[in-house]
């Protein structure tokens, strides 16, 4: 299955303002190539220089200046950003079908991106480390099995995590149902910021399985339930839990909730410490999960722990492919940059699957189905290799001067890609 990325880009952006002297396809491929080789900012193009491999990948004869690329990014508008997001989504859907996934586990979370003082759409928000800095607060949907980003919505930094998250999910699930119908079971994992009546209304409407962290608000009554609890079910040496039915009167609903406590050696500021326990018993961190899934107490703990894969993907985005960089003062341009960043990571992980990434054994965490290498490792093992560009018979040819193991892996990748394109 060849993805024909240039062809898809050409089809998506034909007759749009993105076409110019360099063309939308070449500029997008150039930025993807820049991310892959390690560039995190538009200005890093100057340090790539006239690299023939990157120019050949992008289909260019000369490298544009960083000012030219920034000006091109500013041509993005909301409709072209949406087209770029749809392209990223469709590529993930193609791999869902190719990998024959039996279920889809989607994680929903936001992340803070600091910006400059005059960036369009940026606001002071809920950044505990830099409260006075303007920021974006993009909402991301992550497909756990493939470790890929399905959709991104760039928001100002002064909104709550759950702000219009139900609308975001309706668009996402509309796309999923349009492509896969109801033949694939879908489960949704979220943190306590999404504990909101609009989210529950969406979940009831879609009849989707979910697991959702519950905040320790006083009016919910969880604290008194914990204080009166005598018997807990053991999860492991440090974690215990119990199940209860939580009635939420203001929302006129009742949820199955599992409460967990984790023994820690330090006095914790997370949640609270109950007076019920003797100081000799140590300290506990408490959490609670509302769920529609028929999972036992230990299995539900591990299932929610699988959300850590989303955090790893966000960390990879920020550290390796420039997701946290704010290239311009224009909101649409910055949104396009974030989608291009996520698209690059998706392509890298798809490349690893296509070239023989080792399958992971299935666990209760419902996390990555494959063992993915970080992009920094791939750069070291495959990209940052000593080569020469020569013309022995009048045609350009790459000559490697690398270890045998690297050569064997490169040839193996080449064979896998040929089979994929056949």
VOLOFI-434237 format. One record per residue (C-alpha): x, y, z; residue number from 1; residue in three letters. Coordinates in Angstrom, 3 decimals, padded with zeros to 6 digits. Example, Ala and Ser with C-alpha at 12.3 -4.5 7.8 and 13.67 -1.06 7.14 Angstrom:
BEGIN
+----------+----------+----------+-----+------+
|       px |       py |       pz | pos | code |
+----------+----------+----------+-----+------+
|  012.300 | -004.500 |  007.800 |   1 |  ala |
|  013.670 | -001.060 |  007.140 |   2 |  ser |
+----------+----------+----------+-----+------+
REM end
This chain:
BEGIN
+----------+----------+----------+-----+------+
|       px |       py |       pz | pos | code |
+----------+----------+----------+-----+------+
|  000.000 |  000.000 |  000.000 |   1 |  unk |
|  001.792 |  003.114 | -001.249 |   2 |  unk |
|  000.402 |  006.224 |  000.421 |   3 |  unk |
|  001.216 |  008.524 | -002.559 |   4 |  unk |
|  001.740 |  011.495 | -000.261 |   5 |  unk |
|  002.677 |  013.963 | -003.059 |   6 |  unk |
| -000.407 |  012.988 | -005.028 |   7 |  unk |
| -002.688 |  013.426 | -002.029 |   8 |  unk |
| -001.151 |  016.798 | -001.221 |   9 |  unk |
| -001.533 |  017.914 | -004.823 |  10 |  unk |
| -005.182 |  016.880 | -004.829 |  11 |  unk |
| -005.944 |  018.540 | -001.479 |  12 |  unk |
| -004.307 |  021.908 | -002.174 |  13 |  unk |
| -004.890 |  022.385 | -005.883 |  14 |  unk |
| -006.260 |  025.867 | -006.641 |  15 |  unk |
| -005.650 |  027.145 | -003.104 |  16 |  unk |
| -003.670 |  030.216 | -001.957 |  17 |  unk |
| -000.859 |  027.852 | -000.922 |  18 |  unk |
|  000.300 |  027.461 | -004.519 |  19 |  unk |
|  003.134 |  029.849 | -005.354 |  20 |  unk |
|  006.644 |  029.906 | -006.750 |  21 |  unk |
|  007.607 |  026.732 | -004.886 |  22 |  unk |
|  004.197 |  025.020 | -004.747 |  23 |  unk |
|  002.356 |  023.598 | -001.749 |  24 |  unk |
|  003.553 |  020.004 | -002.255 |  25 |  unk |
|  007.232 |  020.932 | -002.317 |  26 |  unk |
|  006.935 |  023.229 |  000.703 |  27 |  unk |
|  005.101 |  020.632 |  002.789 |  28 |  unk |
|  007.597 |  017.922 |  001.845 |  29 |  unk |
|  010.432 |  020.320 |  002.683 |  30 |  unk |
|  009.063 |  020.932 |  006.195 |  31 |  unk |
|  008.471 |  017.217 |  006.763 |  32 |  unk |
|  012.055 |  016.539 |  005.676 |  33 |  unk |
|  013.315 |  019.316 |  007.943 |  34 |  unk |
|  011.540 |  017.755 |  010.935 |  35 |  unk |
|  012.895 |  014.297 |  010.106 |  36 |  unk |
|  016.529 |  015.420 |  009.922 |  37 |  unk |
|  016.236 |  017.294 |  013.227 |  38 |  unk |
|  015.196 |  020.844 |  012.397 |  39 |  unk |
|  012.857 |  022.365 |  014.966 |  40 |  unk |
|  012.487 |  025.897 |  013.575 |  41 |  unk |
|  012.071 |  027.486 |  010.179 |  42 |  unk |
|  015.424 |  029.216 |  010.702 |  43 |  unk |
|  017.112 |  025.794 |  010.808 |  44 |  unk |
|  016.712 |  025.597 |  007.029 |  45 |  unk |
|  019.757 |  027.855 |  006.801 |  46 |  unk |
|  021.829 |  025.214 |  008.606 |  47 |  unk |
|  020.686 |  022.484 |  006.226 |  48 |  unk |
|  022.217 |  024.548 |  003.417 |  49 |  unk |
|  022.088 |  022.905 |  000.014 |  50 |  unk |
|  021.745 |  019.329 |  001.257 |  51 |  unk |
|  021.091 |  017.368 | -001.988 |  52 |  unk |
|  019.108 |  014.581 | -000.304 |  53 |  unk |
|  016.635 |  016.961 |  001.352 |  54 |  unk |
|  016.302 |  018.963 | -001.868 |  55 |  unk |
|  015.679 |  015.787 | -003.837 |  56 |  unk |
|  013.080 |  014.609 | -001.283 |  57 |  unk |
|  011.214 |  017.918 | -001.581 |  58 |  unk |
|  011.610 |  018.102 | -005.360 |  59 |  unk |
|  013.517 |  021.391 | -005.206 |  60 |  unk |
|  016.616 |  022.705 | -006.967 |  61 |  unk |
|  017.380 |  025.352 | -004.370 |  62 |  unk |
|  016.539 |  025.843 | -000.704 |  63 |  unk |
|  014.040 |  028.649 |  000.039 |  64 |  unk |
|  014.915 |  031.142 |  002.741 |  65 |  unk |
|  013.277 |  030.979 |  006.157 |  66 |  unk |
|  011.439 |  034.225 |  005.350 |  67 |  unk |
|  009.952 |  032.615 |  002.229 |  68 |  unk |
|  008.757 |  029.588 |  004.222 |  69 |  unk |
|  007.270 |  031.784 |  006.970 |  70 |  unk |
|  005.414 |  033.873 |  004.393 |  71 |  unk |
|  004.110 |  030.690 |  002.783 |  72 |  unk |
|  002.835 |  029.394 |  006.144 |  73 |  unk |
|  000.920 |  032.639 |  006.585 |  74 |  unk |
| -001.107 |  031.798 |  003.484 |  75 |  unk |
| -002.926 |  029.104 |  005.465 |  76 |  unk |
| -006.539 |  029.834 |  006.361 |  77 |  unk |
| -008.993 |  027.837 |  008.436 |  78 |  unk |
| -010.232 |  025.858 |  005.415 |  79 |  unk |
| -006.738 |  024.864 |  004.263 |  80 |  unk |
| -005.755 |  023.964 |  007.831 |  81 |  unk |
| -008.832 |  021.722 |  007.908 |  82 |  unk |
| -007.770 |  020.065 |  004.640 |  83 |  unk |
| -004.332 |  019.356 |  006.081 |  84 |  unk |
| -005.911 |  017.860 |  009.196 |  85 |  unk |
| -008.208 |  015.687 |  007.063 |  86 |  unk |
| -005.198 |  014.397 |  005.138 |  87 |  unk |
| -003.431 |  013.443 |  008.377 |  88 |  unk |
| -006.605 |  011.699 |  009.623 |  89 |  unk |
| -007.070 |  009.742 |  006.375 |  90 |  unk |
| -003.485 |  008.463 |  006.462 |  91 |  unk |
| -004.054 |  007.138 |  009.999 |  92 |  unk |
| -007.317 |  005.509 |  008.912 |  93 |  unk |
| -005.469 |  003.764 |  006.059 |  94 |  unk |
| -003.084 |  002.212 |  008.566 |  95 |  unk |
| -005.959 |  001.153 |  010.808 |  96 |  unk |
| -007.269 | -000.894 |  007.888 |  97 |  unk |
| -003.847 | -002.165 |  006.865 |  98 |  unk |
| -003.026 | -003.338 |  010.402 |  99 |  unk |
| -006.525 | -004.873 |  010.743 | 100 |  unk |
| -007.079 | -003.437 |  014.196 | 101 |  unk |
| -009.873 | -005.136 |  016.124 | 102 |  unk |
| -010.603 | -002.078 |  018.294 | 103 |  unk |
| -009.654 |  001.576 |  018.562 | 104 |  unk |
| -008.491 |  003.076 |  021.860 | 105 |  unk |
| -008.525 |  006.870 |  021.723 | 106 |  unk |
| -006.912 |  009.138 |  024.323 | 107 |  unk |
| -007.989 |  012.753 |  024.635 | 108 |  unk |
| -005.770 |  015.397 |  026.225 | 109 |  unk |
| -004.521 |  018.952 |  025.888 | 110 |  unk |
| -000.999 |  020.342 |  026.177 | 111 |  unk |
|  000.390 |  023.832 |  026.783 | 112 |  unk |
|  002.569 |  025.561 |  024.159 | 113 |  unk |
|  004.200 |  028.860 |  025.209 | 114 |  unk |
|  004.167 |  031.606 |  022.614 | 115 |  unk |
|  005.461 |  035.139 |  022.158 | 116 |  unk |
|  003.651 |  038.150 |  023.544 | 117 |  unk |
|  002.048 |  039.190 |  020.237 | 118 |  unk |
|  001.034 |  035.860 |  018.725 | 119 |  unk |
| -002.501 |  035.803 |  017.350 | 120 |  unk |
| -004.924 |  033.687 |  019.387 | 121 |  unk |
| -002.544 |  033.165 |  022.315 | 122 |  unk |
| -003.708 |  034.029 |  025.835 | 123 |  unk |
| -002.471 |  033.759 |  029.390 | 124 |  unk |
| -003.876 |  030.554 |  030.790 | 125 |  unk |
| -003.399 |  027.588 |  033.059 | 126 |  unk |
|  000.367 |  027.138 |  032.798 | 127 |  unk |
|  001.555 |  026.493 |  036.371 | 128 |  unk |
|  005.239 |  027.031 |  035.533 | 129 |  unk |
|  004.861 |  030.185 |  033.410 | 130 |  unk |
|  001.494 |  031.718 |  034.423 | 131 |  unk |
|  002.211 |  035.116 |  032.852 | 132 |  unk |
|  003.241 |  033.816 |  029.436 | 133 |  unk |
|  000.674 |  033.718 |  026.599 | 134 |  unk |
|  000.133 |  030.246 |  025.247 | 135 |  unk |
| -001.844 |  027.911 |  023.019 | 136 |  unk |
| -003.680 |  024.947 |  024.495 | 137 |  unk |
| -004.199 |  022.473 |  021.608 | 138 |  unk |
| -006.511 |  019.512 |  022.140 | 139 |  unk |
| -005.228 |  016.245 |  020.684 | 140 |  unk |
| -006.824 |  012.872 |  019.941 | 141 |  unk |
| -004.343 |  009.975 |  020.030 | 142 |  unk |
| -004.840 |  006.453 |  018.654 | 143 |  unk |
| -003.116 |  004.252 |  021.228 | 144 |  unk |
| -002.590 |  001.129 |  019.084 | 145 |  unk |
| -000.603 |  002.963 |  016.383 | 146 |  unk |
|  000.804 |  005.776 |  018.541 | 147 |  unk |
| -000.460 |  008.350 |  016.033 | 148 |  unk |
| -002.335 |  011.627 |  016.316 | 149 |  unk |
| -005.814 |  011.587 |  014.767 | 150 |  unk |
| -006.834 |  015.220 |  015.145 | 151 |  unk |
| -005.534 |  018.504 |  016.607 | 152 |  unk |
| -007.521 |  021.579 |  017.548 | 153 |  unk |
| -005.469 |  024.683 |  018.336 | 154 |  unk |
| -007.089 |  026.784 |  021.091 | 155 |  unk |
| -006.055 |  029.853 |  023.109 | 156 |  unk |
| -004.330 |  029.144 |  026.395 | 157 |  unk |
| -007.056 |  030.611 |  028.626 | 158 |  unk |
| -009.675 |  027.886 |  028.019 | 159 |  unk |
| -010.382 |  024.854 |  030.166 | 160 |  unk |
| -009.389 |  021.433 |  028.853 | 161 |  unk |
| -013.042 |  020.497 |  028.353 | 162 |  unk |
| -013.880 |  023.686 |  026.408 | 163 |  unk |
| -015.981 |  022.492 |  023.451 | 164 |  unk |
| -014.333 |  019.069 |  023.745 | 165 |  unk |
| -017.730 |  017.493 |  023.056 | 166 |  unk |
| -017.858 |  019.285 |  019.691 | 167 |  unk |
| -014.303 |  018.140 |  018.937 | 168 |  unk |
| -015.308 |  014.543 |  019.735 | 169 |  unk |
| -018.450 |  014.758 |  017.598 | 170 |  unk |
| -016.359 |  015.714 |  014.569 | 171 |  unk |
| -013.831 |  012.967 |  015.319 | 172 |  unk |
| -016.456 |  010.264 |  015.823 | 173 |  unk |
| -018.342 |  011.449 |  012.748 | 174 |  unk |
| -015.173 |  010.809 |  010.732 | 175 |  unk |
| -014.677 |  007.409 |  012.384 | 176 |  unk |
| -018.251 |  006.302 |  011.736 | 177 |  unk |
| -018.107 |  007.542 |  008.142 | 178 |  unk |
| -014.995 |  005.429 |  007.464 | 179 |  unk |
| -015.543 |  002.336 |  009.630 | 180 |  unk |
| -019.250 |  002.369 |  010.475 | 181 |  unk |
| -019.959 |  000.484 |  013.705 | 182 |  unk |
| -017.880 | -002.595 |  012.911 | 183 |  unk |
| -014.933 | -001.473 |  015.073 | 184 |  unk |
| -015.482 | -001.070 |  018.825 | 185 |  unk |
| -014.152 |  002.290 |  020.069 | 186 |  unk |
| -013.137 |  003.112 |  023.645 | 187 |  unk |
| -012.257 |  006.544 |  024.982 | 188 |  unk |
| -009.894 |  007.502 |  027.819 | 189 |  unk |
| -009.813 |  010.963 |  029.402 | 190 |  unk |
| -008.473 |  012.701 |  032.487 | 191 |  unk |
| -010.483 |  014.530 |  035.156 | 192 |  unk |
| -010.571 |  017.793 |  033.201 | 193 |  unk |
| -013.206 |  016.217 |  030.928 | 194 |  unk |
| -015.553 |  015.285 |  033.783 | 195 |  unk |
| -018.333 |  017.507 |  032.466 | 196 |  unk |
| -022.056 |  017.044 |  031.670 | 197 |  unk |
| -021.519 |  017.880 |  027.981 | 198 |  unk |
| -018.971 |  015.072 |  027.701 | 199 |  unk |
| -021.361 |  012.608 |  029.342 | 200 |  unk |
| -024.139 |  013.731 |  026.984 | 201 |  unk |
| -021.875 |  012.949 |  024.027 | 202 |  unk |
| -020.885 |  009.555 |  025.476 | 203 |  unk |
| -024.544 |  008.627 |  025.985 | 204 |  unk |
| -025.360 |  009.784 |  022.462 | 205 |  unk |
| -022.584 |  007.733 |  020.822 | 206 |  unk |
| -022.889 |  004.767 |  023.216 | 207 |  unk |
| -019.111 |  004.547 |  023.352 | 208 |  unk |
| -017.176 |  002.729 |  026.085 | 209 |  unk |
| -015.234 |  005.164 |  028.230 | 210 |  unk |
| -012.984 |  005.500 |  031.272 | 211 |  unk |
| -012.807 |  008.970 |  032.771 | 212 |  unk |
| -010.888 |  010.253 |  035.777 | 213 |  unk |
| -013.123 |  011.766 |  038.473 | 214 |  unk |
| -012.027 |  014.957 |  040.268 | 215 |  unk |
| -012.109 |  014.979 |  044.069 | 216 |  unk |
| -014.731 |  017.712 |  044.322 | 217 |  unk |
| -016.301 |  017.941 |  047.780 | 218 |  unk |
| -019.878 |  018.033 |  046.476 | 219 |  unk |
| -019.446 |  014.648 |  044.757 | 220 |  unk |
| -019.182 |  012.926 |  048.144 | 221 |  unk |
| -016.228 |  010.708 |  047.271 | 222 |  unk |
| -014.184 |  011.841 |  050.258 | 223 |  unk |
| -016.772 |  010.661 |  052.759 | 224 |  unk |
| -017.096 |  007.359 |  050.881 | 225 |  unk |
| -013.329 |  006.879 |  051.110 | 226 |  unk |
| -013.219 |  007.817 |  054.786 | 227 |  unk |
| -015.874 |  005.243 |  055.676 | 228 |  unk |
| -014.316 |  002.493 |  053.583 | 229 |  unk |
| -012.827 | -000.447 |  055.504 | 230 |  unk |
| -012.113 | -003.093 |  052.858 | 231 |  unk |
| -010.043 | -002.433 |  049.742 | 232 |  unk |
| -009.232 | -004.734 |  046.803 | 233 |  unk |
| -005.529 | -005.243 |  046.183 | 234 |  unk |
| -004.147 | -004.279 |  042.743 | 235 |  unk |
| -000.449 | -004.679 |  043.545 | 236 |  unk |
|  001.916 | -004.131 |  046.476 | 237 |  unk |
|  001.227 | -000.375 |  046.554 | 238 |  unk |
| -002.242 |  000.101 |  045.054 | 239 |  unk |
| -005.697 | -000.802 |  046.331 | 240 |  unk |
| -009.194 |  000.095 |  045.199 | 241 |  unk |
| -012.919 | -000.285 |  045.732 | 242 |  unk |
| -016.019 |  000.135 |  043.569 | 243 |  unk |
| -019.068 |  002.284 |  044.278 | 244 |  unk |
| -022.109 |  003.752 |  042.549 | 245 |  unk |
| -021.789 |  007.526 |  042.513 | 246 |  unk |
| -025.026 |  009.479 |  042.226 | 247 |  unk |
| -024.512 |  012.925 |  040.695 | 248 |  unk |
| -027.710 |  014.753 |  041.565 | 249 |  unk |
| -027.066 |  018.038 |  039.682 | 250 |  unk |
| -026.534 |  016.081 |  036.462 | 251 |  unk |
| -029.284 |  013.520 |  037.154 | 252 |  unk |
| -027.062 |  010.515 |  036.540 | 253 |  unk |
| -025.369 |  007.643 |  038.369 | 254 |  unk |
| -021.895 |  006.426 |  037.462 | 255 |  unk |
| -019.924 |  003.317 |  038.259 | 256 |  unk |
| -016.797 |  004.687 |  039.955 | 257 |  unk |
| -013.687 |  002.849 |  041.116 | 258 |  unk |
| -011.590 |  004.628 |  043.757 | 259 |  unk |
| -007.871 |  003.874 |  044.071 | 260 |  unk |
| -005.284 |  004.701 |  046.686 | 261 |  unk |
| -001.540 |  004.450 |  046.142 | 262 |  unk |
|  000.846 |  004.236 |  049.060 | 263 |  unk |
|  003.696 |  006.742 |  048.803 | 264 |  unk |
|  006.638 |  007.383 |  051.099 | 265 |  unk |
|  006.235 |  011.166 |  051.118 | 266 |  unk |
|  003.529 |  013.517 |  052.326 | 267 |  unk |
|  001.553 |  014.218 |  049.196 | 268 |  unk |
| -000.083 |  017.424 |  048.007 | 269 |  unk |
| -002.058 |  015.558 |  045.363 | 270 |  unk |
| -005.719 |  015.330 |  046.371 | 271 |  unk |
| -005.768 |  014.968 |  050.172 | 272 |  unk |
| -004.663 |  012.942 |  053.204 | 273 |  unk |
| -007.480 |  011.566 |  055.330 | 274 |  unk |
| -007.499 |  011.859 |  059.100 | 275 |  unk |
| -008.826 |  008.288 |  059.218 | 276 |  unk |
| -005.371 |  006.779 |  058.843 | 277 |  unk |
| -002.762 |  006.576 |  061.529 | 278 |  unk |
|  000.505 |  008.366 |  060.632 | 279 |  unk |
|  002.316 |  005.054 |  060.984 | 280 |  unk |
|  000.354 |  003.751 |  057.989 | 281 |  unk |
|  002.160 |  006.121 |  055.642 | 282 |  unk |
|  000.620 |  008.477 |  053.078 | 283 |  unk |
| -001.695 |  007.849 |  050.159 | 284 |  unk |
| -002.518 |  009.418 |  046.824 | 285 |  unk |
| -006.122 |  008.989 |  045.771 | 286 |  unk |
| -007.735 |  008.833 |  042.334 | 287 |  unk |
| -011.091 |  007.748 |  040.973 | 288 |  unk |
| -012.285 |  006.508 |  037.582 | 289 |  unk |
| -015.825 |  006.595 |  036.170 | 290 |  unk |
| -016.352 |  003.934 |  033.514 | 291 |  unk |
| -018.909 |  002.151 |  031.389 | 292 |  unk |
| -016.531 | -000.749 |  030.746 | 293 |  unk |
| -017.031 | -004.089 |  032.470 | 294 |  unk |
| -013.484 | -004.246 |  033.821 | 295 |  unk |
| -012.464 | -005.414 |  037.258 | 296 |  unk |
| -010.658 | -003.134 |  039.681 | 297 |  unk |
| -007.093 | -004.270 |  038.750 | 298 |  unk |
| -007.823 | -004.345 |  035.005 | 299 |  unk |
| -009.309 | -000.835 |  035.046 | 300 |  unk |
| -006.230 |  000.543 |  036.824 | 301 |  unk |
| -003.941 | -000.867 |  034.121 | 302 |  unk |
| -006.280 |  000.307 |  031.354 | 303 |  unk |
| -006.122 |  003.902 |  032.622 | 304 |  unk |
| -002.356 |  003.622 |  033.052 | 305 |  unk |
| -002.186 |  003.114 |  029.274 | 306 |  unk |
| -002.898 |  006.836 |  028.872 | 307 |  unk |
|  000.818 |  007.312 |  029.493 | 308 |  unk |
|  001.416 |  006.384 |  025.838 | 309 |  unk |
| -000.282 |  009.634 |  024.831 | 310 |  unk |
|  002.076 |  011.564 |  027.092 | 311 |  unk |
|  005.040 |  009.847 |  025.436 | 312 |  unk |
|  003.755 |  010.815 |  022.003 | 313 |  unk |
|  003.299 |  014.441 |  023.093 | 314 |  unk |
|  006.820 |  014.458 |  024.532 | 315 |  unk |
|  008.180 |  013.098 |  021.237 | 316 |  unk |
|  006.259 |  015.753 |  019.308 | 317 |  unk |
|  007.655 |  018.576 |  021.403 | 318 |  unk |
|  011.244 |  017.399 |  021.631 | 319 |  unk |
|  011.828 |  015.860 |  018.190 | 320 |  unk |
|  009.550 |  017.400 |  015.539 | 321 |  unk |
|  009.064 |  021.024 |  016.563 | 322 |  unk |
|  005.484 |  020.808 |  017.834 | 323 |  unk |
|  006.227 |  023.319 |  020.608 | 324 |  unk |
|  007.781 |  025.833 |  018.190 | 325 |  unk |
|  005.684 |  028.859 |  017.263 | 326 |  unk |
|  006.968 |  029.847 |  013.780 | 327 |  unk |
|  004.846 |  032.964 |  013.078 | 328 |  unk |
|  002.458 |  035.475 |  014.666 | 329 |  unk |
| -000.433 |  034.076 |  012.593 | 330 |  unk |
| -002.799 |  031.595 |  014.258 | 331 |  unk |
| -003.687 |  029.576 |  011.139 | 332 |  unk |
| -000.005 |  029.295 |  010.181 | 333 |  unk |
|  000.855 |  028.011 |  013.660 | 334 |  unk |
| -002.033 |  025.524 |  013.544 | 335 |  unk |
| -000.747 |  024.219 |  010.196 | 336 |  unk |
|  002.758 |  023.886 |  011.662 | 337 |  unk |
|  001.397 |  021.771 |  014.523 | 338 |  unk |
| -000.460 |  019.482 |  012.124 | 339 |  unk |
|  002.651 |  019.123 |  009.936 | 340 |  unk |
|  004.641 |  018.240 |  013.046 | 341 |  unk |
|  002.123 |  015.543 |  014.043 | 342 |  unk |
|  001.915 |  014.306 |  010.444 | 343 |  unk |
|  005.689 |  013.843 |  010.411 | 344 |  unk |
|  005.650 |  011.735 |  013.588 | 345 |  unk |
|  002.738 |  009.699 |  012.207 | 346 |  unk |
|  004.691 |  009.039 |  009.004 | 347 |  unk |
|  007.794 |  008.011 |  010.957 | 348 |  unk |
|  005.794 |  005.512 |  013.020 | 349 |  unk |
|  004.031 |  004.216 |  009.911 | 350 |  unk |
|  007.469 |  003.782 |  008.340 | 351 |  unk |
|  008.563 |  001.692 |  011.320 | 352 |  unk |
|  005.476 | -000.527 |  011.050 | 353 |  unk |
|  006.036 | -000.955 |  007.309 | 354 |  unk |
|  009.696 | -001.892 |  007.764 | 355 |  unk |
|  009.188 | -004.583 |  010.378 | 356 |  unk |
|  008.689 | -002.989 |  013.791 | 357 |  unk |
|  008.424 | -005.727 |  016.424 | 358 |  unk |
|  004.894 | -006.358 |  017.643 | 359 |  unk |
|  004.350 | -005.930 |  021.372 | 360 |  unk |
|  002.448 | -008.530 |  023.366 | 361 |  unk |
| -001.088 | -007.392 |  024.155 | 362 |  unk |
| -001.524 | -006.110 |  027.698 | 363 |  unk |
| -004.343 | -004.649 |  029.772 | 364 |  unk |
| -002.879 | -001.183 |  029.251 | 365 |  unk |
| -004.047 | -001.056 |  025.612 | 366 |  unk |
| -001.021 |  000.902 |  024.498 | 367 |  unk |
|  001.258 |  000.716 |  021.416 | 368 |  unk |
|  000.869 | -002.472 |  019.354 | 369 |  unk |
|  004.485 | -002.106 |  018.161 | 370 |  unk |
|  007.866 | -001.306 |  019.646 | 371 |  unk |
|  008.578 |  002.173 |  018.320 | 372 |  unk |
|  012.023 |  003.741 |  018.303 | 373 |  unk |
|  012.294 |  007.432 |  019.028 | 374 |  unk |
|  013.036 |  009.697 |  016.100 | 375 |  unk |
|  016.405 |  010.590 |  017.639 | 376 |  unk |
|  017.371 |  006.889 |  017.517 | 377 |  unk |
|  016.229 |  006.585 |  013.900 | 378 |  unk |
|  018.293 |  009.625 |  012.972 | 379 |  unk |
|  021.375 |  008.068 |  014.563 | 380 |  unk |
|  020.905 |  004.617 |  013.040 | 381 |  unk |
|  019.567 |  005.458 |  009.571 | 382 |  unk |
|  019.830 |  009.146 |  008.679 | 383 |  unk |
|  023.032 |  010.589 |  010.173 | 384 |  unk |
|  025.332 |  008.261 |  008.238 | 385 |  unk |
|  028.491 |  009.105 |  006.275 | 386 |  unk |
|  027.718 |  009.050 |  002.546 | 387 |  unk |
|  029.130 |  010.537 | -000.625 | 388 |  unk |
|  027.250 |  011.708 | -003.678 | 389 |  unk |
|  029.266 |  010.590 | -006.710 | 390 |  unk |
|  028.818 |  010.368 | -010.493 | 391 |  unk |
|  030.657 |  007.210 | -011.572 | 392 |  unk |
|  028.730 |  006.854 | -014.864 | 393 |  unk |
|  027.361 |  010.343 | -015.234 | 394 |  unk |
|  024.399 |  009.650 | -012.920 | 395 |  unk |
|  024.234 |  010.645 | -009.277 | 396 |  unk |
|  024.715 |  007.767 | -006.855 | 397 |  unk |
|  025.017 |  007.516 | -003.071 | 398 |  unk |
|  027.974 |  005.599 | -001.690 | 399 |  unk |
|  027.780 |  004.588 |  001.959 | 400 |  unk |
|  030.740 |  004.199 |  004.242 | 401 |  unk |
|  028.961 |  002.671 |  007.216 | 402 |  unk |
|  028.967 | -000.365 |  009.469 | 403 |  unk |
|  027.643 | -003.613 |  008.056 | 404 |  unk |
|  024.732 | -003.651 |  010.488 | 405 |  unk |
|  023.554 | -000.235 |  009.304 | 406 |  unk |
|  023.902 | -001.281 |  005.674 | 407 |  unk |
|  021.907 | -004.470 |  006.278 | 408 |  unk |
|  019.137 | -002.547 |  008.006 | 409 |  unk |
|  019.009 |  000.055 |  005.224 | 410 |  unk |
|  018.712 | -002.674 |  002.600 | 411 |  unk |
|  016.010 | -004.402 |  004.654 | 412 |  unk |
|  014.017 | -001.164 |  004.848 | 413 |  unk |
|  014.395 | -000.715 |  001.098 | 414 |  unk |
|  013.062 | -004.221 |  000.404 | 415 |  unk |
|  010.102 | -003.680 |  002.740 | 416 |  unk |
|  009.207 | -000.410 |  001.045 | 417 |  unk |
|  009.367 | -002.031 | -002.402 | 418 |  unk |
|  006.939 | -004.733 | -001.280 | 419 |  unk |
|  004.694 | -002.063 |  000.227 | 420 |  unk |
|  004.601 | -000.084 | -003.020 | 421 |  unk |
|  003.957 | -003.181 | -005.152 | 422 |  unk |
+----------+----------+----------+-----+------+
REM end
